[in-house]
Amino acid sequence: MQESDLPGLTASVLWAAFALGVAFGAIAQRTHFCTMGAVADIVNLGDWTRMRMWVLAIGVAMIGFNAMVAAGWIEAADSIYAGPALLWLSNLVGGLLFGVGMVLASGCGSKTLVRVGGGNLKSLVVLFVLAVAAYATMRGVLAVARVATLDAVAVTLPSGQDLPSLLAHASGIPRHALALWLGGGLGLLLLAWVLYRPEGRSGEVLLAGLGLGAVIVGMWWVSGRLGFVPEHPVTLEESFLATNSRRMESLSFVAPVAYTMDWLILFSDTSRVLTLGIVSTLGVVLGSAAVALASGSFRWEGFAGTEDTANHVVGAGLMGLGGVTALGCTIGQGLSGVSTLALGSFLALGGILTGGVLGVRYQAWRVERSL
C-alpha cells in the first residue's frame, strides 16, 4: 500500500463506522433497547423481554466474531479485550461501579446517547459528566489511582485470555477451530434460550437482537478487516486505521464519549482527528434523533428537581470511572468484549449486572422510604 492510499481508506473506515453508529441509534430508539431497563424489568416486574434482546445480540455477536476468526479474517488478540494480562479486579470493581451508575443515571452510555437524540436534556448533562470522569480515569488524577491499585492486581496468562486461545494452549487444538466451535456453540445456545419463549420471537426483540448484534459484527469487520494495514507505509508495522487504541475496535460508549468531547473542545488542534469511536458516537445520536423525529416521540425533558439532578450526576461519574476501569460498558464489554470470549469481559459483565441489580434495589428502597 502507498502512503497516498491511506486517506481514502481511512475515510472509508470512518464513513462505515458512522453508518453503523446511525444504525445502532435508530434500532435502539425504535425498540427501546436498554440494559438498565432490562435489569429493572426483571427485578421489579419479573419481565425478561428486554433482557432477551440483549442476550440475542450477544449470541449474534459471538457467532459473527468467531466465524471471522475461524476464517482467518481477524484475531481476538488484536483487540484490547483478549491480551494475556487478566485485570480481574479492575473488571469486577469497574463493572460493579458502572452497573450502579447506569441505574442512577437512568441508562448506560449507549442509552444516554440514544436519549440525547430523543431530546432528553438530562442525558446531555449525564454525557458531559461521564466524559469528564472517563477522561480523568484514563489520563488524569483517577488514572494514577486506578493504575496503582486495581490494575496492579492482575494475572498473567500463558496465552491470550479469550477461551479459544486458552484451550488451544492447553490442548493443542488449532485456535481457529476452537473459535468456530466455542463461539458458534455458545452463540447458538443463547439464541435458543431467547427464541424458546414467545416473547423472544416478537418483532422488537428480533429487530434489536439481530440488528444490534449484526452492528457489532459489522464494526469488528470494519476495524479489523477493512481498516487493517499489514504494513503501514510510514511505520512499516501492522496498523488499524482510525482507532483510538491503535487496536481492532468495535462499539463502546465510555472512552469514545470522552474522546468525542476532547475532539469537539480541541477541534482546531490538528493532532485531534476523527476516529471510529468518535464517529460511531455521533452516529448513534443522529440515528436516534432521526427515528424519534420520524415517529413523533422526540420531546424535551429536564430534571425533576435537585435530588434527580444529583442522582444523575453521581451516576454519570460512576459510569465514567467504572467503564474505563472495566475496559468497557454494557456495549463495550457486554457485547463487543464478550463476543471475543475473553475472560475479563465475562467478569466485567458479571460486575455490571450485579451493580445494576444493587442499583435497582437501592432505587426501590428510596421510593419506599419516601412513602
MIZA-88516 format. One record per atom (N, C-alpha, C): z, x, y; residue in three letters. Coordinates in pm, whole numbers, padded with zeros to 5 digits, always signed. Layout:
<pts>
ZXYala;...
</pts>
This chain:
<pts>
+00000+00083-00120met;+00000+00000+00000met;+00000+00087+00126met;-00079+00048+00225gln;-00085+00119+00351gln;+00020+00062+00448gln;+00065+00146+00541glu;+00163+00102+00638glu;+00110-00015+00721glu;-00019-00018+00744ser;-00079-00126+00822ser;-00073-00261+00751ser;-00050-00259+00619asp;-00041-00384+00544asp;+00096-00450+00553asp;+00198-00373+00594leu;+00336-00423+00591leu;+00360-00542+00684leu;+00313-00541+00810pro;+00340-00656+00897pro;+00288-00788+00841pro;+00169-00786+00784gly;+00113-00909+00728gly;+00193-00958+00609gly;+00233-00866+00521leu;+00311-00906+00404leu;+00450-00955+00446leu;+00510-00888+00543thr;+00640-00932+00593thr;+00632-01071+00653thr;+00526-01098+00729ala;+00507-01231+00786ala;+00494-01337+00677ala;+00424-01305+00570ser;+00409-01399+00458ser;+00544-01431+00395ser;+00626-01327+00377val;+00759-01347+00321val;+00843-01437+00411val;+00840-01411+00541leu;+00920-01489+00635leu;+00874-01635+00642leu;+00744-01657+00646trp;+00695-01794+00652trp;+00729-01870+00523trp;+00717-01803+00410ala;+00751-01868+00283ala;+00900-01902+00278ala;+00985-01809+00323ala;+01129-01834+00325ala;+01164-01947+00421ala;+01096-01951+00534phe;+01119-02059+00631phe;+01081-02194+00570phe;+00969-02200+00502ala;+00925-02325+00439ala;+01023-02371+00333ala;+01076-02277+00256leu;+01175-02312+00154leu;+01305-02360+00219leu;+01343-02299+00332gly;+01460-02345+00405gly;+01441-02487+00455gly;+01324-02516+00509val;+01293-02652+00555val;+01304-02751+00439val;+01250-02713+00324ala;+01256-02800+00206ala;+01401-02824+00165ala;+01482-02719+00167phe;+01624-02734+00131phe;+01692-02831+00225phe;+01673-02812+00356gly;+01737-02900+00453gly;+01692-03044+00440gly;+01563-03065+00416ala;+01511-03201+00403ala;+01567-03271+00280ala;+01569-03200+00167ile;+01620-03260+00043ile;+01770-03287+00054ile;+01845-03190+00108ala;+01989-03208+00120ala;+02023-03325+00212ala;+01949-03342+00321gln;+01972-03454+00413gln;+01936-03586+00346gln;+01826-03588+00276arg;+01779-03712+00211arg;+01872-03759+00100arg;+01931-03665+00024thr;+02009-03701-00094thr;+02160-03694-00071thr;+02203-03653+00050his;+02346-03635+00080his;+02409-03532-00012his;+02334-03428-00043phe;+02384-03321-00129phe;+02498-03248-00059phe;+02613-03239-00125cys;+02730-03175-00064cys;+02829-03137-00172cys;+02857-03008-00186thr;+02950-02964-00288thr;+03091-03012-00258thr;+03133-03003-00132met;+03266-03051-00095met;+03277-03200-00125met;+03173-03275-00091gly;+03173-03418-00119gly;+03178-03447-00268gly;+03113-03362-00347ala;+03115-03379-00493ala;+03256-03361-00547ala;+03326-03258-00498val;+03464-03235-00541val;+03553-03351-00497val;+03538-03396-00373ala;+03619-03508-00322ala;+03593-03636-00400ala;+03466-03660-00435asp;+03433-03780-00513asp;+03505-03780-00648asp;+03512-03664-00712ile;+03578-03655-00842ile;+03729-03674-00828ile;+03791-03602-00733val;+03936-03607-00716val;+03982-03745-00669val;+03911-03803-00574asn;+03956-03929-00513asn;+03906-04054-00584asn;+03785-04046-00641leu;+03723-04166-00697leu;+03689-04156-00845leu;+03693-04037-00901gly;+03651-04019-01039gly;+03500-04031-01056gly;+03425-04014-00947asp;+03279-04028-00948asp;+03214-03890-00958asp;+03136-03867-01061trp;+03074-03736-01087trp;+02928-03730-01045trp;+02878-03832-00975thr;+02734-03838-00945thr;+02687-03718-00864thr;+02755-03688-00753arg;+02710-03576-00669arg;+02734-03441-00737arg;+02833-03433-00823met;+02853-03309-00898met;+02737-03286-00994met;+02681-03394-01046arg;+02566-03380-01136arg;+02445-03325-01061arg;+02433-03357-00932met;+02326-03298-00851met;+02339-03145-00851met;+02460-03100-00824trp;+02486-02956-00812trp;+02465-02886-00946trp;+02518-02946-01054val;+02505-02886-01187val;+02358-02882-01230val;+02283-02986-01199leu;+02140-02986-01231leu;+02068-02874-01157leu;+02102-02855-01029ala;+02041-02747-00952ala;+02077-02611-01012ala;+02201-02594-01058ile;+02241-02468-01122ile;+02158-02445-01248ile;+02143-02549-01330gly;+02066-02535-01453gly;+01922-02495-01428gly;+01859-02562-01331val;+01720-02529-01297val;+01709-02386-01245val;+01804-02345-01158ala;+01801-02210-01103ala;+01821-02105-01212ala;+01910-02132-01307met;+01933-02039-01419met;+01806-02021-01501met;+01746-02132-01537ile;+01625-02125-01620ile;+01514-02051-01547ile;+01491-02086-01421gly;+01383-02023-01346gly;+01405-01875-01323gly;+01526-01837-01282phe;+01554-01695-01255phe;+01537-01612-01381phe;+01596-01656-01491asn;+01594-01575-01612asn;+01458-01577-01681asn;+01380-01681-01657ala;+01242-01679-01706ala;+01163-01570-01634ala;+01188-01553-01504met;+01119-01445-01431met;+01168-01308-01474met;+01297-01297-01507val;+01348-01170-01561val;+01280-01139-01694val;+01270-01240-01780ala;+01207-01220-01911ala;+01061-01181-01897ala;+00995-01232-01793ala;+00854-01199-01769ala;+00837-01062-01705ala;+00948-00999-01665gly;+00940-00868-01602gly;+00907-00873-01454gly;+00918-00990-01392trp;+00884-01003-01251trp;+00997-00954-01161trp;+01122-00982-01199ile;+01237-00944-01118ile;+01347-00889-01209ile;+01449-00829-01149glu;+01564-00777-01223glu;+01692-00823-01154glu;+01789-00868-01233ala;+01916-00911-01175ala;+01984-00797-01100ala;+01967-00674-01149ala;+02031-00558-01087ala;+01982-00533-00945ala;+01869-00591-00907asp;+01818-00572-00771asp;+01884-00666-00670asp;+01973-00753-00716ser;+02045-00843-00627ser;+02183-00785-00595ser;+02253-00845-00500ile;+02388-00798-00466ile;+02491-00847-00567ile;+02452-00937-00656tyr;+02549-01001-00744tyr;+02575-00926-00874tyr;+02479-00851-00923ala;+02485-00804-01062ala;+02507-00654-01076ala;+02565-00589-00976gly;+02594-00447-00988gly;+02708-00421-01086gly;+02732-00298-01122pro;+02837-00266-01220pro;+02979-00281-01167pro;+03000-00282-01035ala;+03134-00296-00978ala;+03172-00443-00970ala;+03267-00483-01052leu;+03312-00622-01054leu;+03432-00636-00960leu;+03411-00694-00844leu;+03517-00714-00745leu;+03588-00846-00775leu;+03658-00849-00886trp;+03709-00975-00937trp;+03812-01040-00844trp;+03897-00961-00782leu;+03996-01018-00693leu;+03932-01072-00565leu;+03835-01000-00512ser;+03762-01048-00395ser;+03688-01178-00425ser;+03626-01182-00543asn;+03554-01304-00582asn;+03647-01424-00590asn;+03763-01405-00654leu;+03857-01515-00673leu;+03922-01559-00542leu;+03980-01461-00469val;+04050-01495-00346val;+03952-01546-00240val;+03838-01478-00226gly;+03739-01523-00130gly;+03689-01663-00161gly;+03664-01689-00290gly;+03620-01822-00330gly;+03724-01928-00301gly;+03852-01895-00327leu;+03961-01988-00301leu;+03970-02023-00152leu;+03963-01920-00066leu;+03968-01943+00078leu;+03849-02026+00124leu;+03732-01995+00071phe;+03614-02071+00110phe;+03627-02217+00068phe;+03678-02240-00054gly;+03691-02377-00103gly;+03783-02461-00018gly;+03899-02404+00021val;+03990-02476+00110val;+03923-02500+00246val;+03857-02395+00296gly;+03792-02405+00427gly;+03685-02511+00434gly;+03606-02523+00328met;+03496-02620+00335met;+03549-02763+00340met;+03666-02787+00282val;+03725-02922+00292val;+03775-02949+00433val;+03846-02851+00490leu;+03897-02869+00626leu;+03784-02885+00728leu;+03671-02817+00702ala;+03558-02820+00794ala;+03457-02930+00761ala;+03491-03017+00666ser;+03404-03131+00629ser;+03272-03089+00566ser;+03269-02974+00501gly;+03147-02933+00432gly;+03131-02782+00431gly;+03056-02732+00336cys;+03032-02588+00324cys;+02928-02543+00427cys;+02885-02418+00417gly;+02790-02366+00514gly;+02659-02441+00515gly;+02606-02471+00398ser;+02478-02542+00392ser;+02492-02684+00448ser;+02602-02752+00413lys;+02622-02888+00464lys;+02640-02885+00615lys;+02705-02780+00667thr;+02722-02767+00811thr;+02587-02759+00881thr;+02496-02679+00828leu;+02362-02668+00884leu;+02287-02801+00876leu;+02301-02870+00764val;+02236-02999+00747val;+02291-03099+00849val;+02421-03096+00873arg;+02481-03189+00968arg;+02443-03156+01112arg;+02428-03027+01141val;+02379-02990+01274val;+02242-03052+01297val;+02157-03046+01196gly;+02024-03108+01207gly;+02030-03257+01225gly;+02140-03318+01178gly;+02156-03463+01192gly;+02226-03505+01318gly;+02260-03410+01407gly;+02320-03442+01535gly;+02471-03429+01541gly;+02533-03367+01439asn;+02678-03358+01436asn;+02726-03239+01521asn;+02788-03268+01634leu;+02835-03163+01724leu;+02958-03092+01669leu;+03036-03159+01584lys;+03148-03093+01519lys;+03098-02976+01433lys;+02990-03000+01363ser;+02935-02896+01277ser;+02879-02779+01357ser;+02834-02807+01480leu;+02786-02698+01564leu;+02902-02604+01599leu;+03019-02659+01628val;+03137-02577+01654val;+03177-02501+01529val;+03175-02568+01415val;+03206-02502+01287val;+03112-02385+01264val;+02985-02404+01296leu;+02886-02300+01275leu;+02916-02176+01358leu;+02953-02194+01483phe;+02986-02081+01569phe;+03108-02006+01517phe;+03212-02079+01483val;+03335-02014+01435val;+03309-01944+01301val;+03236-02009+01212leu;+03201-01949+01083leu;+03127-01816+01104leu;+03031-01816+01196ala;+02952-01695+01222ala;+03039-01581+01272ala;+03131-01611+01365val;+03218-01507+01420val;+03310-01453+01311val;+03371-01542+01232ala;+03462-01499+01126ala;+03388-01418+01020ala;+03266-01461+00986ala;+03188-01388+00887ala;+03151-01249+00936ala;+03111-01239+01063tyr;+03072-01108+01117tyr;+03192-01015+01123tyr;+03308-01070+01162ala;+03430-00988+01167ala;+03470-00941+01028ala;+03440-01022+00926thr;+03475-00985+00789thr;+03375-00886+00730thr;+03253-00890+00779met;+03152-00794+00733met;+03168-00658+00799met;+03190-00657+00932arg;+03183-00531+01007arg;+03297-00508+01105arg;+03386-00606+01123gly;+03490-00595+01224gly;+03627-00566+01167gly;+03728-00613+01238val;+03866-00583+01201val;+03901-00640+01063val;+03849-00757+01031leu;+03877-00815+00900leu;+03808-00737+00787leu;+03699-00669+00820ala;+03630-00587+00719ala;+03718-00471+00674ala;+03787-00409+00769val;+03875-00297+00737val;+03984-00343+00640val;+04045-00458+00669ala;+04149-00511+00581ala;+04092-00549+00445ala;+03974-00611+00443arg;+03913-00653+00317arg;+03886-00534+00226arg;+03825-00430+00281val;+03789-00312+00201val;+03913-00240+00149val;+04018-00235+00230ala;+04139-00162+00193ala;+04226-00236+00093ala;+04208-00367+00082thr;+04295-00446-00006thr;+04217-00508-00123thr;+04153-00617-00098leu;+04088-00691-00207leu;+03977-00613-00275leu;+03888-00553-00195asp;+03775-00481-00254asp;+03817-00356-00329asp;+03940-00307-00301ala;+03989-00188-00370ala;+04026-00217-00514ala;+04044-00345-00546val;+04078-00385-00683val;+03948-00423-00753val;+03896-00333-00833ala;+03766-00357-00896ala;+03763-00295-01035ala;+03673-00344-01115val;+03648-00289-01249val;+03505-00241-01253val;+03486-00117-01296thr;+03351-00063-01308thr;+03303-00081-01451thr;+03199-00160-01468leu;+03146-00192-01600leu;+03043-00089-01643leu;+03018-00078-01773pro;+02922+00022-01822pro;+02777-00013-01791pro;+02753-00134-01744ser;+02617-00176-01708ser;+02628-00276-01595ser;+02519-00340-01560gly;+02526-00447-01462gly;+02617-00557-01513gly;+02676-00636-01421gln;+02772-00739-01461gln;+02708-00870-01502gln;+02576-00881-01496asp;+02511-01000-01548asp;+02521-01001-01700asp;+02537-01117-01758leu;+02560-01128-01902leu;+02451-01065-01987leu;+02321-01081-01954pro;+02220-01014-02035pro;+02235-00862-02039pro;+02269-00800-01926ser;+02286-00655-01923ser;+02408-00613-02004ser;+02517-00686-01991leu;+02638-00653-02066leu;+02616-00665-02216leu;+02553-00774-02258leu;+02529-00792-02401leu;+02424-00696-02454leu;+02327-00662-02370ala;+02226-00564-02413ala;+02291-00428-02435ala;+02384-00392-02349his;+02456-00264-02364his;+02540-00262-02490his;+02599-00376-02525ala;+02687-00382-02642ala;+02611-00398-02773ala;+02496-00465-02767ser;+02426-00499-02892ser;+02298-00421-02915ser;+02239-00370-02811gly;+02111-00302-02825gly;+01992-00395-02821gly;+02017-00525-02809ile;+01907-00622-02797ile;+01845-00608-02658ile;+01713-00614-02647pro;+01650-00598-02516pro;+01704-00697-02413pro;+01730-00647-02293arg;+01787-00728-02186arg;+01698-00847-02149arg;+01568-00826-02146his;+01477-00933-02106his;+01481-01048-02205his;+01493-01016-02334ala;+01502-01122-02434ala;+01632-01199-02420ala;+01742-01127-02395leu;+01870-01193-02376leu;+01870-01282-02253leu;+01803-01236-02147ala;+01794-01318-02026ala;+01725-01451-02056ala;+01618-01445-02134leu;+01546-01567-02166leu;+01632-01663-02247leu;+01700-01610-02350trp;+01778-01697-02437trp;+01906-01744-02372trp;+01976-01656-02303leu;+02101-01696-02238leu;+02076-01787-02118leu;+01987-01744-02029gly;+01957-01825-01912gly;+01897-01958-01949gly;+01801-01954-02043gly;+01739-02079-02087gly;+01836-02169-02159gly;+01917-02109-02249gly;+02011-02189-02327gly;+02119-02254-02240gly;+02183-02174-02155leu;+02287-02229-02067leu;+02229-02332-01971leu;+02111-02301-01918gly;+02048-02394-01825gly;+02016-02527-01890gly;+01965-02523-02013leu;+01931-02647-02084leu;+02056-02727-02118leu;+02166-02657-02150leu;+02291-02728-02176leu;+02339-02802-02051leu;+02327-02738-01936leu;+02366-02803-01811leu;+02277-02923-01782leu;+02147-02907-01805leu;+02054-03018-01784leu;+02087-03135-01877leu;+02120-03103-02002ala;+02154-03208-02098ala;+02279-03283-02056ala;+02379-03210-02005trp;+02503-03275-01960trp;+02475-03369-01844trp;+02389-03327-01752val;+02357-03411-01636val;+02281-03536-01679val;+02181-03519-01763leu;+02091-03629-01797leu;+02149-03723-01902leu;+02259-03684-01963tyr;+02320-03768-02068tyr;+02368-03901-02013tyr;+02421-03901-01889arg;+02472-04023-01828arg;+02365-04087-01740arg;+02362-04220-01730pro;+02261-04288-01648pro;+02258-04242-01503pro;+02377-04216-01443glu;+02378-04173-01303glu;+02312-04037-01285glu;+02307-03959-01393gly;+02240-03829-01387gly;+02089-03840-01385gly;+02039-03958-01415arg;+01894-03980-01417arg;+01847-04062-01298arg;+01935-04081-01199ser;+01896-04155-01079ser;+01801-04072-00994ser;+01727-04138-00908gly;+01628-04069-00826gly;+01688-03963-00737gly;+01800-03993-00673glu;+01862-03897-00581glu;+01914-03774-00655glu;+01976-03796-00771val;+02027-03681-00848val;+01911-03592-00893val;+01804-03652-00940leu;+01689-03574-00986leu;+01622-03500-00870leu;+01608-03568-00757leu;+01545-03502-00642leu;+01629-03384-00595leu;+01760-03406-00581ala;+01848-03298-00534ala;+01855-03185-00634ala;+01881-03217-00759gly;+01898-03114-00860gly;+01772-03034-00887gly;+01664-03106-00916leu;+01538-03037-00947leu;+01481-02970-00822leu;+01487-03040-00709gly;+01430-02987-00586gly;+01503-02864-00536gly;+01636-02871-00524leu;+01711-02758-00470leu;+01717-02642-00569leu;+01722-02673-00698gly;+01715-02565-00797gly;+01583-02491-00787gly;+01474-02566-00768ala;+01342-02504-00754ala;+01333-02421-00627ala;+01400-02465-00519val;+01401-02387-00394val;+01468-02252-00416val;+01580-02250-00490ile;+01648-02124-00520ile;+01556-02032-00599ile;+01491-02084-00700val;+01398-02004-00780val;+01283-01953-00693val;+01232-02041-00607gly;+01123-02001-00519gly;+01163-01888-00426gly;+01286-01894-00375met;+01332-01787-00286met;+01349-01655-00361met;+01396-01660-00486trp;+01402-01537-00566trp;+01263-01478-00583trp;+01164-01564-00605trp;+01027-01514-00623trp;+00974-01454-00493trp;+00998-01521-00382val;+00950-01471-00253val;+01010-01334-00223val;+01141-01321-00243ser;+01210-01197-00211ser;+01184-01087-00314ser;+01192-01125-00442gly;+01185-01023-00547gly;+01047-00992-00598gly;+00952-01080-00573arg;+00815-01058-00623arg;+00716-01040-00508arg;+00707-01142-00421leu;+00613-01134-00310leu;+00651-01022-00214leu;+00781-01011-00183gly;+00826-00914-00084gly;+00865-00779-00140gly;+00840-00755-00268phe;+00877-00628-00329phe;+00766-00525-00313phe;+00803-00410-00260val;+00708-00299-00244val;+00756-00183-00331val;+00686-00151-00439pro;+00732-00046-00530pro;+00750+00090-00463pro;+00661+00119-00367glu;+00672+00246-00295glu;+00637+00224-00149glu;+00743+00217-00068his;+00723+00194+00075his;+00645+00311+00135his;+00540+00284+00213pro;+00456+00392+00265pro;+00529+00488+00360pro;+00643+00446+00414val;+00718+00533+00505val;+00830+00606+00433val;+00911+00533+00355thr;+01026+00594+00287thr;+00993+00646+00148thr;+00879+00600+00092leu;+00838+00635-00044leu;+00937+00587-00150leu;+01019+00489-00113glu;+01113+00428-00205glu;+01078+00281-00224glu;+01128+00221-00334glu;+01105+00078-00351glu;+01178+00001-00242glu;+01121-00112-00202ser;+01176-00185-00087ser;+01156-00334-00106ser;+01256-00410-00054phe;+01244-00556-00050phe;+01234-00595+00097phe;+01120-00647+00135leu;+01091-00670+00275leu;+01172-00786+00333leu;+01212-00769+00458ala;+01273-00875+00539ala;+01404-00928+00481ala;+01485-00841+00422thr;+01617-00884+00375thr;+01725-00805+00448thr;+01838-00868+00478asn;+01947-00800+00545asn;+02016-00699+00455asn;+02025-00729+00327ser;+02095-00641+00233ser;+02007-00529+00180ser;+01878-00534+00211arg;+01778-00442+00154arg;+01768-00455+00003arg;+01817-00568-00047arg;+01809-00600-00189arg;+01733-00731-00203arg;+01707-00772-00325met;+01647-00901-00351met;+01749-01011-00316met;+01706-01114-00245glu;+01797-01219-00200glu;+01741-01357-00229glu;+01833-01452-00243ser;+01795-01593-00241ser;+01881-01661-00135ser;+01891-01791-00137leu;+01962-01862-00031leu;+02112-01837-00034leu;+02170-01823+00083ser;+02314-01814+00104ser;+02339-01849+00250ser;+02457-01906+00281phe;+02477-01957+00415phe;+02612-01920+00476phe;+02650-01793+00461val;+02764-01741+00534val;+02719-01618+00612val;+02693-01508+00544ala;+02643-01389+00614ala;+02513-01419+00690ala;+02417-01492+00632pro;+02295-01522+00708pro;+02321-01601+00836pro;+02424-01686+00838val;+02458-01757+00961val;+02505-01658+01067val;+02585-01558+01025ala;+02630-01454+01119ala;+02512-01372+01169ala;+02420-01337+01081tyr;+02302-01261+01122tyr;+02214-01341+01216tyr;+02207-01473+01194thr;+02129-01559+01283thr;+02189-01560+01423thr;+02322-01571+01430met;+02389-01568+01560met;+02367-01433+01629met;+02374-01326+01553asp;+02352-01192+01607asp;+02210-01180+01662asp;+02112-01234+01590trp;+01972-01228+01633trp;+01951-01307+01762trp;+02014-01424+01771leu;+02000-01506+01890leu;+02065-01440+02012leu;+02181-01380+01992ile;+02254-01319+02104ile;+02186-01191+02151ile;+02135-01111+02058leu;+02078-00980+02091leu;+01926-00980+02071leu;+01864-01092+02105phe;+01721-01110+02081phe;+01636-01001+02146phe;+01675-00954+02265ser;+01594-00854+02336ser;+01606-00714+02276ser;+01702-00695+02187asp;+01717-00567+02117asp;+01612-00562+02006asp;+01517-00473+02019thr;+01405-00469+01923thr;+01448-00429+01783thr;+01570-00378+01767ser;+01617-00345+01633ser;+01661-00469+01556ser;+01679-00581+01628arg;+01716-00708+01563arg;+01588-00782+01528arg;+01558-00790+01401val;+01434-00852+01356val;+01466-00971+01267val;+01370-01060+01254leu;+01386-01174+01165leu;+01395-01129+01020leu;+01480-01197+00945thr;+01495-01169+00802thr;+01486-01299+00724thr;+01478-01285+00595leu;+01471-01401+00507leu;+01590-01494+00529leu;+01711-01437+00542gly;+01830-01519+00563gly;+01827-01594+00695gly;+01779-01529+00800ile;+01776-01592+00932ile;+01677-01708+00934ile;+01555-01685+00887val;+01454-01791+00895val;+01487-01907+00802val;+01550-01880+00688ser;+01587-01990+00599ser;+01699-02073+00660ser;+01793-02007+00731thr;+01899-02080+00801thr;+01841-02173+00907thr;+01750-02121+00988leu;+01685-02205+01089leu;+01602-02316+01024leu;+01540-02285+00911gly;+01460-02384+00841gly;+01541-02501+00791gly;+01663-02475+00742val;+01749-02583+00693val;+01780-02682+00805val;+01812-02631+00923val;+01841-02719+01037val;+01719-02803+01072val;+01601-02740+01076leu;+01479-02812+01112leu;+01443-02917+01007leu;+01454-02881+00880gly;+01423-02977+00774gly;+01515-03096+00775gly;+01644-03069+00797ser;+01741-03179+00805ser;+01713-03268+00925ser;+01684-03207+01040ala;+01656-03285+01161ala;+01533-03373+01142ala;+01431-03320+01077ala;+01308-03397+01057ala;+01335-03523+00975ala;+01411-03509+00867val;+01442-03625+00783val;+01534-03722+00855val;+01635-03667+00926ala;+01728-03754+00999ala;+01656-03836+01105ala;+01564-03775+01178leu;+01490-03846+01281leu;+01395-03948+01219leu;+01329-03909+01111ala;+01233-03998+01047ala;+01301-04120+00984ala;+01421-04101+00934ser;+01492-04210+00866ser;+01581-04292+00960ser;+01594-04247+01085gly;+01678-04317+01180gly;+01827-04290+01163gly;+01862-04187+01086ser;+02003-04156+01063ser;+02058-04052+01161ser;+01972-03998+01247phe;+02018-03899+01345phe;+02111-03966+01445phe;+02229-03907+01464arg;+02322-03962+01564arg;+02418-03852+01608arg;+02458-03859+01734trp;+02553-03763+01788trp;+02693-03798+01741trp;+02769-03695+01703glu;+02905-03719+01656glu;+02995-03605+01704glu;+03110-03639+01759gly;+03204-03539+01809gly;+03338-03548+01741gly;+03433-03466+01785phe;+03566-03463+01726phe;+03645-03588+01763phe;+03731-03630+01669ala;+03814-03748+01693ala;+03936-03716+01778ala;+03976-03590+01780gly;+04094-03552+01857gly;+04131-03408+01834gly;+04250-03370+01885thr;+04293-03230+01876thr;+04313-03187+01731thr;+04379-03271+01651glu;+04404-03234+01511glu;+04274-03217+01433glu;+04179-03306+01458asp;+04049-03297+01392asp;+03980-03166+01430asp;+03986-03131+01557thr;+03927-03005+01604thr;+03993-02885+01538thr;+04127-02885+01534ala;+04200-02773+01475ala;+04165-02756+01328ala;+04158-02865+01254asn;+04124-02857+01111asn;+03986-02794+01091asn;+03890-02836+01171his;+03754-02785+01156his;+03745-02637+01194his;+03817-02598+01300val;+03814-02458+01341val;+03877-02368+01235val;+03993-02410+01184val;+04059-02332+01078val;+03971-02326+00953val;+03915-02439+00917gly;+03826-02443+00800gly;+03706-02352+00816gly;+03646-02352+00934ala;+03531-02265+00959ala;+03570-02118+00947ala;+03688-02083+01002gly;+03734-01945+00991gly;+03756-01904+00847gly;+03816-01993+00768leu;+03838-01963+00626leu;+03706-01948+00551leu;+03607-02029+00586met;+03476-02016+00520met;+03410-01884+00554met;+03416-01842+00680gly;+03357-01714+00717gly;+03425-01599+00647gly;+03559-01599+00647leu;+03635-01494+00580leu;+03614-01499+00429leu;+03630-01616+00371gly;+03619-01629+00226gly;+03479-01608+00174gly;+03378-01658+00246gly;+03240-01645+00199gly;+03195-01501+00192gly;+03228-01421+00294val;+03191-01280+00292val;+03269-01206+00184val;+03399-01235+00172thr;+03484-01168+00073thr;+03435-01198-00069thr;+03395-01322-00094ala;+03350-01362-00227ala;+03204-01327-00252ala;+03135-01272-00152leu;+02991-01241-00159leu;+02904-01366-00167leu;+02953-01477-00114gly;+02868-01595-00113gly;+02948-01724-00105gly;+02875-01832-00089cys;+02932-01966-00069cys;+02897-02054-00188cys;+02903-02185-00168thr;+02865-02277-00274thr;+02718-02263-00313thr;+02636-02216-00220ile;+02495-02191-00249ile;+02474-02045-00286ile;+02529-01953-00205gly;+02509-01810-00230gly;+02562-01764-00364gly;+02683-01808-00400gln;+02737-01776-00531gln;+02716-01890-00629gln;+02738-02015-00582gly;+02733-02130-00671gly;+02596-02163-00727gly;+02489-02125-00658leu;+02353-02145-00709leu;+02281-02011-00729leu;+02264-01937-00620ser;+02189-01811-00629ser;+02258-01711-00721ser;+02388-01687-00697gly;+02460-01588-00777gly;+02473-01628-00923gly;+02513-01752-00947val;+02532-01798-01084val;+02400-01796-01161val;+02289-01816-01092ser;+02160-01813-01162ser;+02131-01677-01224ser;+02193-01569-01171thr;+02176-01435-01229thr;+02267-01412-01348thr;+02357-01505-01375leu;+02456-01495-01484leu;+02554-01380-01461leu;+02584-01350-01335ala;+02678-01242-01301ala;+02821-01291-01317ala;+02908-01207-01374leu;+03048-01244-01395leu;+03116-01276-01263leu;+03094-01193-01161gly;+03157-01215-01032gly;+03121-01349-00971gly;+02999-01394-00996ser;+02955-01523-00942ser;+03030-01638-01009ser;+03053-01627-01139phe;+03130-01731-01208phe;+03274-01732-01158phe;+03331-01615-01133leu;+03467-01608-01079leu;+03474-01669-00940leu;+03376-01635-00855ala;+03373-01690-00720ala;+03356-01842-00724ala;+03272-01890-00813leu;+03252-02034-00828leu;+03381-02103-00869leu;+03454-02042-00964gly;+03582-02098-01005gly;+03681-02103-00889gly;+03683-01996-00808gly;+03771-01994-00691gly;+03734-02101-00591gly;+03604-02121-00567ile;+03559-02223-00472ile;+03599-02363-00517ile;+03579-02392-00644leu;+03613-02525-00695leu;+03764-02548-00691leu;+03841-02445-00727thr;+03987-02457-00720thr;+04033-02480-00577thr;+03979-02402-00484gly;+04013-02419-00344gly;+03972-02556-00293gly;+03857-02605-00338gly;+03812-02737-00297gly;+03907-02846-00343gly;+03953-02838-00467val;+04047-02937-00520val;+04178-02932-00441val;+04228-02811-00416leu;+04352-02797-00338leu;+04335-02855-00197leu;+04219-02827-00136gly;+04193-02879-00002gly;+04188-03030+00002gly;+04123-03091-00097val;+04114-03238-00102val;+04252-03299-00121val;+04331-03238-00208arg;+04466-03291-00231arg;+04553-03274-00106arg;+04534-03166-00033tyr;+04607-03147+00092tyr;+04568-03253+00195tyr;+04440-03281+00205gln;+04395-03385+00298gln;+04451-03521+00261gln;+04456-03549+00129ala;+04512-03677+00086ala;+04661-03685+00119ala;+04732-03573+00103trp;+04875-03569+00137trp;+04896-03593+00285trp;+04809-03538+00370arg;+04820-03557+00514arg;+04802-03704+00551arg;+04705-03768+00485val;+04680-03909+00512val;+04800-03994+00472val;+04854-03967+00352glu;+04968-04043+00304glu;+05090-04023+00395glu;+05110-03903+00444arg;+05224-03873+00530arg;+05216-03947+00663arg;+05091-03971+00709ser;+05073-04034+00839ser;+05088-04186+00833ser;+05093-04243+00712leu;+05102-04389+00698leu;+05246-04438+00723leu;
</pts>
